[in-house]
Amino acid sequence: MNKKDHSKICIMIVPYTKKVKKIVIPHWLPKAMVLFIVTFFIVLGLNLTYQENLKRQYKDKTLMISVLEEEGIEKDQELANLTFQMKELQKTANDQLQQKMNQVEMKLTDIENLQKKLEEMAGIQAVAQGGGGSKEIQLKAIDPLEGMEVLNEVLVNKEIELEQFIKTLENQFEYLESVPNFMPTAGRQTSNFGNRRSPFSRRIEFHQGIDIANARGTDIVSAGKGIVLFSGYNGGYGQTVIIDHGNEYRTLYAHHSRLLVEAGEEVEKGQVIGKMGSTGRSTGSHLHFEIHHKGKPINPLDLLQ
């Protein structure tokens, strides 16, 4: 057999009755078929694996999409609930804020009414409104934080206004305390302010004050708050007290039987400063009382209450 015969495979078919058939197959064909079959199954396996991977990924993606959709629905519902709750909270806050504003406005009105009464009592003009008075406060459809800012602004302005009012009121009361308009003693008025006939010379002379008669030892009080300028014996006035009340007011109290204050002492309105007597040029127990304004004597009855 030659070399060519070794490169081929010979298959003989022997039938019972027919002639023997001979099929010659190349030597490489079985190997090629085996290789093809192996390759086919490998490719088939890889294809099946790839398809399984695709199916698994598809299922995973589908599941993920489902989860995300469910989460999205839940988030949408949660967002809707939060939005509803926020609206309810804002409505409640606005209602409460408006209620507080109404209460504040009522209080501000009460305060301003009290201010007016105090202004009338103290005799002062109304304090200029600083924009924080009883102006109407409207908070419809307003953000609660913005509403709180409005309320805070109103209260701050009112606080500033009240501080100015209290300062003005204190100054006015201080002034009223210093005005010598308090009756300095009890008794019967025996001489008026102005021209009169002198009880000593019987001539007409100017009387710079008023005379109030009463029993010896009757209390004499300061007609206003001030500082004692003089306390001692003063010629025809006898035992005398002179008080400086500020605002260019001075008062003189003469003919004491006893002095109870000293020069430089601060006295309050209505404070006892001495006892009635008849020292100096006097015809009996009485108080000679003078008020001087801007260095000139004025009628005490124009001030005394």
C-alpha positions as CSV (number, residue, x, y, z in Angstrom):
1,M,0.0,0.0,0.0
2,N,1.4,3.4,-1.0
3,K,1.5,6.6,1.0
4,K,-1.7,7.9,-0.5
5,D,-3.5,4.9,0.9
6,H,-2.5,5.8,4.5
7,S,-4.1,9.2,4.2
8,K,-7.5,7.7,3.6
9,I,-9.9,5.5,5.5
10,C,-11.6,2.7,3.6
11,I,-15.0,1.5,4.7
12,M,-16.3,-1.7,3.0
13,I,-20.0,-2.5,3.0
14,V,-20.8,-6.3,2.5
15,P,-24.4,-6.9,1.8
16,Y,-25.9,-10.4,1.7
17,T,-26.8,-10.5,-1.9
18,K,-25.2,-7.5,-3.6
19,K,-21.8,-6.5,-4.5
20,V,-19.5,-5.3,-1.9
21,K,-19.4,-1.4,-1.8
22,K,-16.3,0.4,-0.9
23,I,-16.4,4.0,0.6
24,V,-13.1,5.9,0.9
25,I,-13.0,8.7,3.6
26,P,-10.1,11.1,3.9
27,H,-8.1,10.7,7.0
28,W,-8.6,14.3,8.3
29,L,-12.4,14.2,8.0
30,P,-13.2,12.4,11.4
31,K,-10.9,14.8,13.2
32,A,-12.5,17.7,11.5
33,M,-16.0,16.4,12.4
34,V,-15.0,15.9,16.0
35,L,-13.5,19.4,16.1
36,F,-16.6,20.8,14.5
37,I,-18.9,19.0,17.0
38,V,-16.8,20.1,20.0
39,T,-16.8,23.7,18.7
40,F,-20.5,23.5,18.0
41,F,-21.2,22.5,21.6
42,I,-18.8,25.0,23.0
43,V,-20.5,27.8,20.9
44,L,-23.9,26.4,21.9
45,G,-22.9,26.4,25.6
46,L,-21.5,29.9,25.4
47,N,-24.7,31.0,23.6
48,L,-26.9,29.4,26.2
49,T,-24.8,30.9,29.0
50,Y,-25.0,34.3,27.3
51,Q,-28.7,34.0,26.9
52,E,-29.1,32.9,30.6
53,N,-27.0,35.9,31.6
54,L,-29.1,38.2,29.5
55,K,-32.3,36.7,31.0
56,R,-30.9,37.1,34.5
57,Q,-29.8,40.7,33.8
58,Y,-33.2,41.4,32.2
59,K,-34.9,40.0,35.3
60,D,-32.6,42.0,37.6
61,K,-33.3,45.1,35.6
62,T,-37.0,44.5,35.5
63,L,-37.0,43.9,39.3
64,M,-34.9,47.0,39.8
65,I,-37.3,49.0,37.7
66,S,-40.2,47.6,39.7
67,V,-38.5,48.5,43.0
68,L,-37.7,52.0,41.7
69,E,-41.3,52.4,40.5
70,E,-42.6,51.3,43.8
71,E,-40.2,53.5,45.6
72,G,-41.1,56.4,43.3
73,I,-44.8,55.9,44.1
74,E,-44.0,55.7,47.8
75,K,-41.8,58.9,47.4
76,D,-44.6,60.6,45.6
77,Q,-47.1,59.7,48.2
78,E,-44.6,60.7,51.0
79,L,-44.0,64.0,49.2
80,A,-47.7,64.6,48.8
81,N,-48.3,63.9,52.5
82,L,-45.4,66.2,53.5
83,T,-46.8,68.9,51.2
84,F,-50.3,68.5,52.7
85,Q,-48.8,68.6,56.3
86,M,-46.8,71.7,55.4
87,K,-49.9,73.5,54.1
88,E,-51.8,72.5,57.3
89,L,-48.9,73.6,59.5
90,Q,-48.7,76.9,57.6
91,K,-52.4,77.5,57.9
92,T,-52.3,76.7,61.7
93,A,-49.3,79.0,62.1
94,N,-51.0,81.8,60.2
95,D,-54.1,81.4,62.3
96,Q,-52.2,81.4,65.5
97,L,-50.0,84.3,64.3
98,Q,-53.1,86.4,63.3
99,Q,-54.6,85.6,66.7
100,K,-51.4,86.8,68.4
101,M,-51.4,89.9,66.2
102,N,-55.0,90.7,67.2
103,Q,-54.0,90.3,70.9
104,V,-51.0,92.5,70.4
105,E,-53.1,95.1,68.6
106,M,-55.6,95.2,71.4
107,K,-52.8,95.6,73.9
108,L,-51.2,98.4,71.9
109,T,-54.6,100.1,71.8
110,D,-54.9,99.8,75.6
111,I,-51.4,101.2,76.0
112,E,-52.1,104.1,73.7
113,N,-55.3,104.9,75.6
114,L,-53.3,104.8,78.8
115,Q,-50.7,107.1,77.1
116,K,-53.4,109.6,76.3
117,K,-54.7,109.6,79.9
118,L,-51.2,110.1,81.3
119,E,-50.5,112.8,78.7
120,E,-53.6,114.7,79.8
121,M,-52.7,114.2,83.5
122,A,-49.1,115.3,83.0
123,G,-50.1,118.1,80.6
124,I,-47.8,117.0,77.8
125,Q,-48.3,116.7,74.1
126,A,-48.6,113.3,72.4
127,V,-45.4,111.6,71.6
128,A,-44.7,111.3,67.9
129,Q,-45.7,107.9,66.6
130,G,-42.7,106.0,65.4
131,G,-44.6,103.8,63.0
132,G,-45.2,101.2,65.7
133,G,-48.4,102.4,67.1
134,S,-51.8,100.8,66.8
135,K,-51.8,100.7,63.0
136,E,-53.9,97.8,61.7
137,I,-51.9,94.6,61.3
138,Q,-52.9,92.4,58.4
139,L,-51.4,88.9,58.0
140,K,-53.6,87.3,55.4
141,A,-51.7,84.7,53.3
142,I,-48.4,85.7,54.8
143,D,-45.5,83.4,55.6
144,P,-45.3,82.7,59.4
145,L,-41.6,83.8,59.5
146,E,-42.4,87.0,57.7
147,G,-45.4,87.5,60.0
148,M,-43.1,87.1,63.0
149,E,-40.7,89.7,61.5
150,V,-43.7,92.1,61.2
151,L,-44.8,91.4,64.7
152,N,-41.2,91.9,66.0
153,E,-40.9,95.2,64.1
154,V,-44.2,96.5,65.5
155,L,-43.2,95.6,69.1
156,V,-39.7,97.1,68.7
157,N,-41.1,100.3,67.3
158,K,-43.7,100.5,70.1
159,E,-40.9,99.8,72.7
160,I,-38.9,102.7,71.3
161,E,-42.0,104.9,71.4
162,L,-42.8,103.9,75.0
163,E,-39.2,104.5,76.1
164,Q,-39.4,108.0,74.7
165,F,-42.8,108.5,76.2
166,I,-41.7,107.3,79.7
167,K,-38.6,109.6,79.5
168,T,-40.9,112.5,78.6
169,L,-43.3,111.6,81.3
170,E,-40.6,111.3,83.9
171,N,-39.2,114.7,82.9
172,Q,-42.7,116.2,83.1
173,F,-43.4,114.6,86.5
174,E,-40.1,115.9,87.7
175,Y,-41.0,119.3,86.4
176,L,-44.4,119.1,88.0
177,E,-42.9,118.0,91.3
178,S,-40.6,121.0,91.2
179,V,-43.3,123.6,90.4
180,P,-44.2,125.3,93.7
181,N,-47.9,124.9,93.5
182,F,-48.6,123.0,96.7
183,M,-50.3,125.0,99.5
184,P,-47.5,125.6,102.1
185,T,-49.7,125.6,105.2
186,A,-53.2,125.5,106.5
187,G,-55.0,128.6,107.8
188,R,-56.8,131.8,106.9
189,Q,-55.4,134.1,104.3
190,T,-55.1,137.5,105.8
191,S,-53.2,139.5,103.1
192,N,-53.1,139.2,99.3
193,F,-50.4,139.7,96.7
194,G,-50.1,143.3,95.4
195,N,-50.6,146.8,96.8
196,R,-51.9,147.0,100.3
197,R,-51.9,149.4,103.4
198,S,-49.0,148.5,105.6
199,P,-50.1,147.5,109.2
200,F,-47.1,149.3,110.5
201,S,-46.8,152.6,108.6
202,R,-50.4,152.7,107.3
203,R,-49.1,153.7,103.9
204,I,-49.7,151.9,100.6
205,E,-46.9,149.5,99.7
206,F,-46.4,146.5,97.5
207,H,-46.8,143.2,99.2
208,Q,-44.7,140.5,97.3
209,G,-46.6,137.5,98.7
210,I,-49.6,136.3,100.6
211,D,-50.1,135.9,104.4
212,I,-51.7,132.8,105.9
213,A,-52.5,133.0,109.6
214,N,-52.8,130.0,112.0
215,A,-51.7,128.9,115.5
216,R,-48.0,129.0,116.5
217,G,-46.3,125.6,115.7
218,T,-48.5,124.9,112.6
219,D,-46.6,122.9,110.0
220,I,-45.1,124.7,107.1
221,V,-44.3,122.6,104.0
222,S,-42.3,123.0,100.8
223,A,-44.5,124.1,97.9
224,G,-42.4,122.0,95.5
225,K,-39.3,119.9,95.2
226,G,-36.0,121.8,95.4
227,I,-32.8,122.7,97.1
228,V,-32.7,124.9,100.3
229,L,-30.7,128.0,99.4
230,F,-31.1,129.8,102.8
231,S,-32.3,128.8,106.2
232,G,-31.9,131.3,109.0
233,Y,-32.7,134.7,110.4
234,N,-33.4,137.3,107.6
235,G,-34.2,140.8,109.0
236,G,-37.9,141.7,108.9
237,Y,-38.7,138.2,107.6
238,G,-37.5,136.7,110.8
239,Q,-36.7,133.0,110.6
240,T,-36.8,132.3,106.9
241,V,-36.4,129.5,104.4
242,I,-35.6,130.1,100.7
243,I,-35.9,127.2,98.2
244,D,-34.7,127.0,94.6
245,H,-37.0,124.7,92.6
246,G,-35.2,124.9,89.3
247,N,-36.9,126.1,86.1
248,E,-36.3,129.7,87.5
249,Y,-38.7,129.2,90.4
250,R,-37.9,130.2,94.0
251,T,-40.1,130.3,97.1
252,L,-39.7,132.2,100.4
253,Y,-41.2,131.2,103.7
254,A,-41.0,133.8,106.5
255,H,-41.7,134.3,110.3
256,H,-41.0,130.7,111.4
257,S,-40.9,129.9,115.1
258,R,-38.6,127.0,114.3
259,L,-36.6,125.9,111.2
260,L,-36.4,122.1,110.3
261,V,-34.1,122.2,107.2
262,E,-30.6,123.5,106.5
263,A,-29.0,125.2,103.5
264,G,-28.0,122.7,100.8
265,E,-30.6,120.2,101.8
266,E,-32.9,118.7,99.1
267,V,-36.5,118.7,100.0
268,E,-39.6,117.1,98.5
269,K,-42.9,118.7,97.7
270,G,-45.1,118.7,100.8
271,Q,-42.1,118.1,103.2
272,V,-42.3,119.9,106.5
273,I,-39.6,122.6,106.6
274,G,-40.5,124.5,109.7
275,K,-43.1,125.7,112.2
276,M,-45.3,128.7,112.0
277,G,-44.5,131.7,114.3
278,S,-44.2,135.5,114.4
279,T,-40.5,136.2,114.2
280,G,-39.2,139.4,112.5
281,R,-41.6,142.2,111.5
282,S,-44.9,140.5,112.3
283,T,-48.2,141.3,113.9
284,G,-49.1,137.7,114.8
285,S,-48.5,134.0,114.1
286,H,-48.6,133.6,110.3
287,L,-46.7,132.5,107.3
288,H,-45.5,135.1,104.7
289,F,-45.2,133.2,101.4
290,E,-43.6,134.4,98.2
291,I,-43.0,132.9,94.7
292,H,-40.4,134.3,92.4
293,H,-40.2,133.4,88.7
294,K,-37.3,134.6,86.6
295,G,-36.2,136.9,89.4
296,K,-39.6,138.6,89.8
297,P,-42.3,138.0,92.4
298,I,-45.6,136.6,91.1
299,N,-49.0,136.0,92.7
300,P,-48.8,132.7,94.5
301,L,-52.5,132.2,94.0
302,D,-51.8,131.8,90.2
303,L,-49.9,128.6,91.0
304,L,-51.3,127.2,94.3
305,Q,-53.8,124.4,94.0
